[in-house]
Amino acid sequence: MNNLLKDNAALVEKFRSIRTPFYYYDTELLDKTLQAIKKETDQHEGYHLHYAVKACTNSKVLSHIMKAGFGADCVSGGEIQACLNAGFPASEIVFAGVGKSDWEIVLGLKVGIQYFNVESIPELEVINEIAAGMQKVARVSFRINPNVGADTHANITTGLAENKFGIAMEDMEKVITLANEMKNVEFVGLHFHIGSQILEMDNFIALSNRINELQDQLEQNGIRNVKNINVGGGLGISYQDPDGQPIPDFKAYFDTYAKYLKLRPGQHLHFELGRAVVAQCGSLITKCLYVKKAATKQFAIVDAGMTDLIRPALYDAFHKIDNLTSNAAEETYDVVGPICESSDVFVKDYSMNATKRGDLLALRSAGAYGEIMASQYNCRSLPIGYTTEDI
Ligand SMILES: *Cc1c(COP(=O)(O)O)cnc(C)c1O
């Protein structure tokens, strides 16, 4: 099988002259991914994609997504600002988050975002009050906690009653009624998001069924002004096989909603995919500093660490690692970073081409929740993100 990075000798040669560690975003693959999404959403009336910006806020990546015509889903004022800087129209930005600060609400109102995904009654009251002070009307959608599980890591499940996100289903009518009575908010829809890295379509079917029940219930009680249904994001990618599955199965994903979710006439369906849009186009490129042999194993010590890519330490996540500059017979390594933490391990007992000091390694599928989660712990520099156009 073709390896998208390793088989590109000219690219690997260019990598040699760049200071490591750094992120590389394959914007050709990104554009193909965006076209694949467009092809599906265009087939369905009223489907809209708001890219979940928190997955990757690299300005050049954002610019490609903006140019493809997608909106944005933000979870902070900083993200709203990053999207405006990248050229996203405010009218295509939605804003979620359990703890919106007053200044973030003010910013959203000032620039005129599409709507706020409101996560509690106290938040609704504050938005109404701030909007009144600014003589504006805030469009609000309610994030409902659907108590639907997801077959994914516990740290990235968000739609269970025990999670901190959203408004309990039992309170849904109360909060809509409350909003309908408020002068400075306009109720525009319902929002859901059950988790991340979901590959079982059954989870999205369960969410669709729950939304159908909730919509029936609302109609029975005379509430008919739900303009938008927003089902969040969560579609996963193949971390095991980035070259075999560089583009996620968007057809299966969108077809699942088309088949199971019963939209009412004129209703719009919003999606907030993050990971599935950007993960496969990004790699973290690092250099092997030392190979250390211990009694029972050998360590490949590289110059990237958990400060550059925290997913393995935080979620037990797996990233495929390719030695871009060796074709020697495979050996087994623990690939570890330089940070003074025992959890600074990318992978254990991993087979890859025999590795020596100076080899360039690529941690694949690192475009989502990679660069944006980097920290400066140990006084390290933040990694730079380069795109195909830069190199
Ligand atoms: C994180 C998040 C998303 C995106 O999740 P992915 O798994 O990256 O698709 C969408 N909506 C909300 C509200 C989120 O918090």
The ligand as an SDF file (V2000), in Angstrom:
LIG
                    3D

 15 15  0  0  0  0  0  0  0  0999 V2000
  -15.7150   18.7110   20.3780 C   0  0  0  0  0  0  0  0  0  0  0  0
  -17.0460   19.0600   19.8580 C   0  0  0  0  0  0  0  0  0  0  0  0
  -17.3920   18.7170   18.5480 C   0  0  0  0  0  0  0  0  0  0  0  0
  -16.4840   17.9720   17.6110 C   0  0  0  0  0  0  0  0  0  0  0  0
  -16.2080   16.6860   17.9820 O   0  0  0  0  0  0  0  0  0  0  0  0
  -15.3720   15.7200   17.0000 P   0  0  0  0  0  0  0  0  0  0  0  0
  -15.3510   14.4280   17.6990 O   0  0  0  0  0  0  0  0  0  0  0  0
  -14.0160   16.3030   16.8410 O   0  0  0  0  0  0  0  0  0  0  0  0
  -16.1120   15.6480   15.7060 O   0  0  0  0  0  0  0  0  0  0  0  0
  -18.6430   19.0980   18.1020 C   0  0  0  0  0  0  0  0  0  0  0  0
  -19.5020   19.7820   18.8920 N   0  0  0  0  0  0  0  0  0  0  0  0
  -19.1970   20.1290   20.1490 C   0  0  0  0  0  0  0  0  0  0  0  0
  -20.1720   20.8770   20.9470 C   0  0  0  0  0  0  0  0  0  0  0  0
  -17.9590   19.7730   20.6730 C   0  0  0  0  0  0  0  0  0  0  0  0
  -17.6670   20.1120   21.9330 O   0  0  0  0  0  0  0  0  0  0  0  0
  1  2  1  0
  2  3  1  0
  2 14  2  0
  3  4  1  0
  3 10  2  0
  4  5  1  0
  5  6  1  0
  6  7  2  0
  6  8  1  0
  6  9  1  0
 10 11  1  0
 11 12  2  0
 12 13  1  0
 12 14  1  0
 14 15  1  0
M  END
$$$$
